[in-house]
Amino acid sequence: MATSPTGRIPTNLRILLAANFVSCVGSGLTLPFLLIYLHEVRHISLGITGLLIGGTSVVAIPIGPASGTLVDKFGPRFVCAAALVVDAIGTVGLILVRSPLSALPVLFIYGLANGATWPTWSALFAVMVRDGTLRPRVFARSFQLLNLGLGTGSVIAGFVVHVSHPSSFDLIYVVDGVTYLSVVAALLLLPASAFVRAPVRADEAQAHPRGGYREVLSDRRFLRYLAATWLLAFAGYAAVNAGLVGYATVVVHAQPYVIAWAFAVNTALIVTIQPLALRVVGRMRRSTALSICALFFATSWIVLGISGVFPRTSTGNDLVIAMFFVFALGEVLLSPVGGPLVSMMARPGLQGRYMATSSSIFTLSNVLGPAIAGAMLGAGLGDAYLGILVGCCAAAVIGFQWMRRTLSPEIDNAPSFRSDETASKTDVAEEARPA
């Protein structure tokens, strides 16, 4: 267990976050360029490329729930380590791609690992941090380091890769694969005591006798969260790697270095303002923070649409970068809210399944996102595609307000709960004061 009476992130968790930062730098080398690599380097059509990228998420759909069950049974430590090893194999395997047929087995492994990695990584925080007030900070710090690593890697890759030199892509995929092993090493070398799960009390077990995914899917408030989050995920991260990169490449005709700098600006903003955003989120309802996040995402796609009016110009390039700047304003609100909210909803002994189900929503969005982006961009319907994304963001706002009705003041961080918590801390301080 990892707790900290001083509010500091515990040492074991800081070591794990540092190792993951190294891995994130590796991912930053490759993440912005998968569509470009398959389409422009390996000469796979844009439509097929979208289907291949979306197919990795199809593979991940059954893996997420299965990993959640394994986490609840065995703990997240070794499940996460195994997933990362497979992830390394799949990433290095991308250098073998020469055609759609050769891409299938590689992307199958790639999707298999991604389906297991994300829910187990989130479950690690739920296990290692039992202090509910510290958990949002841990999720925010993880997201901050994730983006710092991705941005650092993308800037490096911007100077290294070029579509006329396929070997430059081979290099970054090998390096990315190797960096996964830093997290595996940290997971295996940290003491077992850091991953001890809280026991389920007898009264809690009796209150929720069904267990398993039946228990998870009977949670009405969680189902509302899933519905609204799917819309946000589809119009958010699922659209970035294929939609943003595809629109910028096909419509705006931006070069890879522009996309690299867009990711770098996004990262710089997240790293800079995430601590401020954490304080802002701490003073508002979690449902409100998610709604504002959706509004920022919608605005970012509108900015990208305007960039399409200025193809092959510096103005178009600047607007592509500005789009990811606005997108970051939504991301810094999402990171301290999503994971902690699911963790607080999770019923005893089912944290792995709750996290896996939540991650599966992002996986499902990743199935449709790249496929729709590839098909619509390939058919010259880029503006209509962006209109769909804006509409999904608007629907997500309505969904999160619908979810609010089912949340307790504590889970939603409502003003009444914050007032009670402040009063409680004041009472404790008064009692501790010497007479």
N, C-alpha and C positions, 0 to 999 in steps of 0.2 A: 504494500500500500504506500502511496505517496501523498503525504499531507505536509503542510507547512504553516505553522502558527504565525509566522511573520508575513504571510502572503506571498513569499517568494516561490518560484517554481522549483520543486525539489531537484536535487542534484542528479538523480538517476534519470529523470525525465529531461533535464537539460542536456545530458549526454546523448540521449536518444534523439532529441531535436537537432543537435549539432550534426549527428551522423546523417540524419535525414536531409539536412541542408546540403551536404555533399552530394547526395543522390539527386536532389532537386536541381543542382547546377547541371548535372548530367542530363536530366530530363529537359532542361531549358535549351540544351544543345539541339534537341531533336523535335520537341513537341510542336513548335510553330511550323515545321517544315514537312510533316508527313504527307500532306496533300501535294505539296510542291514536288517532293521526292517521287511519289508514285506517278504523278501526272506528267511532270516536265522532265524528270531524269529517267524514269523507267517507261515513259511514253504510254501509260495506261490512260484511257479516255477519262474525262472528268466525271461522267455518269458512273462508270464502273468504279472509279476511285472512291466516289461517295458511298457506293454500295459496299465496297471492301472495308472502309473505315467504320461504317455503320454496322457491318457484320461482326466486328470485334465485340460490339456491345450485345449482339444477339447471343454470342457465345457466353458472355458474362451473365446473362439473365438467370440461368439456373445455378450458376456458381455462387452468386451473392447470397441467396438464401441458405445454400449448403454450408457456406463458410460461417454464416451466423450460427447455425446449429453446432458446428465444430467449436466455435469460440465459446458458446455457452457450456459445452461439454468439457473441453480441454483447456480453455483459456486462450487469449489472443496471441500470446508470445510466439509459440512454435507455428501456429497457423499463419501468422504474418510473415515469419521468416521463410517458410516454405513457399509462400506466394511470391515473395521478392526474388527468390532464386529462379523460379519459373519466369518471372518478369524479365530478369536479366537475360535468360536464354532467348525469349521471344524478341527482345530488343536487338540483340546482336544478330539474330537470325534475319532481320530486315535487310542485311547486306546481300542476302542470297536472292532477293526478289528480282526477277527479270520480266515477269509477265503476270497477268491475273491468276493463272493457274499456280505459279510458284509462290504467289503472295498468300494463297489460301491457307496452307498449313502454318506459315509463319504468323499470320494475323490471328489464326485460331489460338495459338499458344499465347500470343500477346493479349488477346481478349480474355482468355482463361485466367491469366494472372491478374489483370486489372480488376476483374470481377471479384476476386478474393481480397486484393490488397486494400482497397479503400474502406470496406466495412470493418476489417480487422484493425486497421490503423486507428479508426475512430473509437473502436471498442477498447483499444489500449488506454486511451485517455479516460474512458469511463471507469476502467479498473484501477489505473494508477492514481487517479485524482478523485477522492471521495468528497472533498470540500466543494460544495455547490457554488460558493462565491469565487473560488479559484478557477473552476473549470472554464468559464468563458474566457478568462485571460490565457489559459493554456491553448484553447482552440484558436484564439486570435494570434498568439505568438507563433503557433505552428503555421498558420496561414501567412503570417508576415514573413517567416523564414522560407516558406514554400515559394512565395513570389519573389523574394530576393534571390533565391537560387535560380528560379526559372528565368528571371530577367538577366542575371549575370550570365547564365548559359546562352541565352538567346543573343546577347550582344557579342559574345565570343564567337558563336556560330555565324553571326552576320559577317564577320571578317574572314571566316574559314571556308564556308560552303559556297559553291557556285554550280549552277545547273550544267555548265559545260565541263565540270570535273566531277564525275560520279564518285571517284575515290574520296573526295572531301566528305561526302555523305557517309561512306563506309566508316571513315574515321570517327565521326561523331556518334554513330550508333554503337560502335565498339566501346568507346569511352563511357557512354551512357549506361551500357550494360554492366560495366565493371563497377560503376559508382553505387549500384544497388547493393553491392556486397558490404558497403560500409554500414548500412542499417542492419543487415543480417548479423554482422559481427557484434554490433552494439546489443542487439536483442539476445544473442547467445552468451555474451560476456557479463551482462548486468546480473546482479544477484536475483535469485528466484523470488526473494521477499518483495521485490519491487512490483511483482505481477500477481500477488495474492488477492483473490477476489473476496468481497464481503460475503459472509454466509447469509443464506436466506432464512429469515425467522419463521418459526412454525405458524404464527398467526398470518404472515404474509402468504405463505404457501396455501393455507386454507382459504384465504380470501380470493385466490386466483387458482382454482384447482385444475383448470383445463391445460394450461401450459402450452408450450410450443407456439407455432404460428397461428393456431386457432385463437389463442389468447391475444396475440398481437393484432390480428385482423378484426377482432371484436371491439377494439379500442376506438370509439367514435371520434374522439378528438384527434387521434393519430391519423385516422383515415382522411379527415379534412385537411390536416397538414400535408399528407401525401398528395392529395389532389391539387392543392394550390402550388406545392413545390414542384410537381411535374411540369406545370405550365412555366414556372420560373426557370427550371432547369433546361427545358426545351428552347426557351428564348434567351438563355444565358450561356452556360459553358458548352452545351451541345452545339450551339450555333457559332461559337467563336472559332474553333479550330478548322471547321469546314466553311461556315458561312462568312465569317470575317475574312479569312485568308482567301477563300474562293472569290468573293465579291471584289476584294482589293486587287486580286491578281487578274481576274477576267474582265471586270467592268472598269475599274480605275487604272488598271495596268501598272500597278505599283510593283517595284522590284523587291526581291527578298530582303534587302537591307532595310527597306521602309517598314516591312512587317516586323523585322527584328527590333527596330527602334520603337515601334508601337508597343511591343511587348515590354521593352525596357522602360518606357515612360509609364506604362501601367504598373510595372513593378515598383518603380521609384516612388510613385504616389502612394501605393499601398504601404510600403515600408515607412514612409514619412508620416502618414496620417493615421495608421492603424491604432496607435495608442490613444490619439484623440477620439477616434471613432468608438473605441472601447468605452471611454468615459461617457460619450454621448448616448450610446446604446444603454448604458447602465441607468440612464435617467428617463428612458421611455419604455413603453410596452414592447415586448418582443414581436407581437403581431404588427405593430406600427413600423418597426424597423424593417421587417420583411416587405411590407407594402412600399415603403420608400425605396428600398432596394429595387423592387420591380419597376418603379417609375424612372430610376436612373438607367436601368437597362433599356427601357423603351426609348429614352432620350438618346442613348448611345447609338441605337440603330437608325434613328432619324438623322443623326449627324453623319453616319456612314452613307446613308442614302443621298445626302447632299454632296458627298465626295464624288459620287458617280456622275455628277454634272460637270466635273472638271477632270476628265481622264487625261493621263499622260502629262500632268502639270504638277508643279510644286504645291499648288493649292489643294489639289486632290490628295496628294501625299500627306500634307499637313492635317487634312480632315480625317484621314485614316488613323493617324496618330491621336488626334483629338477624340475620336470615337472611343478608343481604348482608355483614354484619360477619364472620360465620363463613366465608362463601364466600371472602372476601379472604384468610383465613389459608391456604387452599389455593392461591390464586393466587400468593402471594409465594414459594411453594415451586416452583411450576411454571415461572415465568418464567426463572430462572437455569439451568434444567435442560433443558427441551425443545429450544430452539434449539441450544445448544451440543452436546447429545447427538447430534442429527441431523448437525450439522456434523462431529463427530468420526467418525461412522459413514460419512460421504460418501466415496466412492471418488474418486480423482483425476480432475479435469475434469468431474465430475458433480454439483457442489454445487447448481447451479440445479435439476436434476431431483430431487435428494433433497429440497430445500426445497419444491419444488412438490408432490411426492408427499405430504410431510408436511402441507402446507397443505390438500391435497385431502381429507385425512381429516376435517379440520374442516369443509370444504365439504360433504362427504357427510352429516355429522351435521346440518348446517344445513338440508339438504333435508328430512330426516325430522322434526327437532326442532319447528319451527314448525307443520308440518302436523299432527303428532300432538297437540301442545299445543292447537292450535285446535279439533281435532275432539273431543278428550276433555273439554276445558273447556266447549265448547259443548254437550256431551251431559251435563254435570253430573257428570263422572267425575274431578274434580280430585284427589281423594285417591288414586285408583288411578293417575293419572298420576305423582304424586309417588312412589308406591311403585315404579313402573318406574324412575324416576331413581335411587332409592336402590339398587335391585338392580343397575343398570348400574355404579354406583360400586363396589359390592362385587366385581363381576366384573372390574373394571379392576384392583383390588388383586391379584387372582389372576393376571391377565395380566402385570402388571409383574414379579411374582416369577418367572413363567415366562420372561420376557425376560431376567432376570438371568443365567440359566444360559448364555447365549450371549455375554455381554459380557466383554471383557477387563478386568483390574483397572484399567487406565488409563481406559478409557471409562466404567466404572461408578464411578470414584473410590473404589475399594475401599481398606480400611485398609492393605493391603500396598503399594499404589501410593503412598499418601500418605506412608508411612514411608520408602519408597525416595526419593521426591522430597525430603523433608526432609533425609535423609542426604546427598543430592547437593548441596543448597544449602549444607549445613554444610561439606562438603568444599571447595566453591568458595570459601567465606568464609575457610577456613583457609589455602588456597593464596594468597589475596590479601593475607593479613595480613603486614605487614613483619616481617622477621627481627629 
